[in-house]
Amino acid sequence: MEMNRLAFDFVIVGCGLAGTAAALELCQWGDVAVVSKEPVTGCNSYWAQGGIAAAVDHGDSVELHVADTLNAGHGLCHPAVVADVAGAAPDRVRWLERLGVSFDVDGKTGRLSLGLEGAHSRRRILHAGGDASGKNVMLSLHARLGDELNIVHLNHHAVNSLLVDANGRVAGVLATDANSGEELWIRARRGTVLATGGAGQLYARTTNPPGSTGDGIALAHSVGATVRNLEFVQFHPTALDADCNPRFLISEAVRGAGAHLVYRDGRRLMAFHPMQDLAPRDVIARTIYESLQRGEPVYLDARKVDDFQARFPTIFNGCLARGYNPERDLLPVAPAAHFMMGGVEATLAGETCVPGLYAVGEVSSTGLHGANRLASNSLLECLVMAHQLSLVLQDTEEMPLEAPDSLQPVTRFTTPPPELLSQVQDVMWTCAGIVRDGAQLQHGLSNLLALQDRYPHAAAVYTALLVVQSALLREESRGAHYRSDFPKTESALDCVDTRLQQPCTYATVPTH
Ligand SMILES: Cc1cc2nc3c(=O)[nH]c(=O)nc-3n(C[C@H](O)[C@H](O)[C@H](O)COP(=O)(O)OP(=O)(O)OC[C@H]3O[C@@H](n4cnc5c(N)ncnc54)[C@H](O)[C@@H]3O)c2cc1C
């Protein structure tokens, strides 16, 4: 079968905030293809409720933002990266404003209205349309994307392989059109950018949309990129415990506005912690998890939050649709996989160790999040990385192509059938969840290897195996990675990253 072939200067996989911001920056320097398997409504970015962290208030500073990020990251953040991201935040906020995003302002003072979230020492979360911030930011940017003549958006195309040239450089992708089943060979003359988001859908309970299956991690690792700190999966403490996957998120901003976690009899769950309901996410998630294990359900009591419906319309309507009125009812909550702190090792400009391959946004691991992400730092990271990427790629030369067939797909991954994905999700939730131990992780590893025997090319199994292997390697508890067989944090492992890289053998599979 003759395959459709296209070529662009830059090929970006993913249309969330990282991919879209990168496209809007890179289109100044060349033509861009954005390839995505889900439309914008299926991106984590669109679902973001809390907002974007930036030290823009007069009582705040970049130094405080840095200090809070380092504290949340439990000795694993890379301080220089944290300083760069926090320092660039106000400028990235202005960039969004220039592109038409309007951030919420206080009706009385006319100043930016800033929210408070867990482990932030100051109010510094900017919202755009209250708890519909992700949606409003993404709709503004996608309107610009549609206007740019230099950008083509290929939606409903799943990338299942990276194209590699004879020198081991990544120079494009192979994508499958979900409607026709046709394969598309898309060459990237100057850079291939993974912006594929997170991997929450590897877990039976997650807040992430269905497309978040960690494909970018498998794609990058399969061509020799290093993946880092994949054991650090953030479990959000307060997903509504009332429906199937994905679970409906109740943002930390609700606790920032005065809601409390309580037991059925009204006792406060977090009374023991100095930061109470705004303690770090891993601490709250584990406390809820242990309570549920004892058979004691946990609730969010938001009944005393002023103007709940007006302040949190998305959350109000989402709860109502699931049978709960936050102004009247206690909301049953449970933790769910939410954010992948680890990912493809990359600089803030997205550079990986594989020539031609870049990774931006949640799929990457830059050193910003350490062992635990500070709330609302991830949308910020997408924006900063997209900008830095564009600075690096603006002067890149075209990679010469010796012959059309000199580009070959490496591993050809397949989208998992639903029954396979649900098996992976169950294994991961049971064996590599909120509390892990060596025996459970080994059990999970064997189960996943058995699944890999049956489905050798499933990206979800490939990525899940990397997560479990990373969790086995880290024999301590730190941030979001809690091992009941190694409950202490080992100071000897401060600043020590877990890195996995396969021997770089380009086992290429011929195109048809
Ligand atoms: C409910 C919820 C609320 C959140 N709230 C906040 C918040 O308030 N503040 C904050 O900072 N962070 C928040 N986060 C986290 C934040 O939304 C994400 O970290 C961020 O949006 C990631 O952006 P991204 O562009 O990297 O990925 P995404 O926005 O997830 O986009 C990934 C893109 O890659 C595409 N893709 C994936 N695999 C393939 C493939 N094989 N082929 C083609 N395309 C592919 C997807 O279709 C999608 O277009 C929240 C997350 C969730 C789930």
The ligand as a Gaussian input file, in Angstrom:
#p B3LYP/6-31G(d) Opt

LIG

0 1
 C       -8.661000      17.435000      36.027000
 C       -7.296000      18.082000      35.983000
 C       -7.098000      19.332000      36.549000
 C       -5.830000      19.925000      36.509000
 N       -5.677000      21.193000      37.005000
 C       -4.476000      21.825000      36.863000
 C       -4.310000      23.183000      37.242000
 O       -5.251000      23.818000      37.674000
 N       -3.089000      23.752000      37.074000
 C       -2.013000      23.081000      36.566000
 O       -0.927000      23.649000      36.439000
 N       -2.153000      21.786000      36.189000
 C       -3.353000      21.160000      36.307000
 N       -3.483000      19.860000      35.892000
 C       -2.340000      19.223000      35.219000
 C       -2.206000      19.846000      33.832000
 O       -3.486000      19.983000      33.279000
 C       -1.335000      19.006000      32.908000
 O       -0.123000      18.695000      33.511000
 C       -1.047000      19.771000      31.623000
 O       -2.258000      20.195000      31.062000
 C       -0.290000      18.908000      30.641000
 O       -0.291000      19.559000      29.402000
 P        0.339000      18.845000      28.146000
 O        0.189000      19.785000      27.014000
 O        1.677000      18.349000      28.496000
 O       -0.598000      17.542000      27.948000
 P       -2.140000      17.430000      27.591000
 O       -2.856000      18.692000      27.802000
 O       -2.674000      16.242000      28.305000
 O       -2.130000      17.123000      26.035000
 C       -1.621000      15.899000      25.552000
 C       -1.908000      15.798000      24.066000
 O       -1.187000      14.706000      23.497000
 C       -2.055000      13.951000      22.657000
 N       -1.506000      12.600000      22.539000
 C       -1.147000      11.735000      23.526000
 N       -0.650000      10.598000      22.984000
 C       -0.704000      10.757000      21.624000
 C       -0.347000       9.931000      20.511000
 N        0.162000       8.703000      20.656000
 N       -0.560000      10.403000      19.258000
 C       -1.097000      11.642000      19.069000
 N       -1.444000      12.460000      20.086000
 C       -1.241000      12.021000      21.343000
 C       -3.392000      14.064000      23.350000
 O       -4.450000      13.735000      22.464000
 C       -3.358000      15.545000      23.716000
 O       -3.663000      16.316000      22.578000
 C       -4.744000      19.240000      35.921000
 C       -4.944000      17.980000      35.379000
 C       -6.204000      17.405000      35.392000
 C       -6.401000      16.047000      34.786000

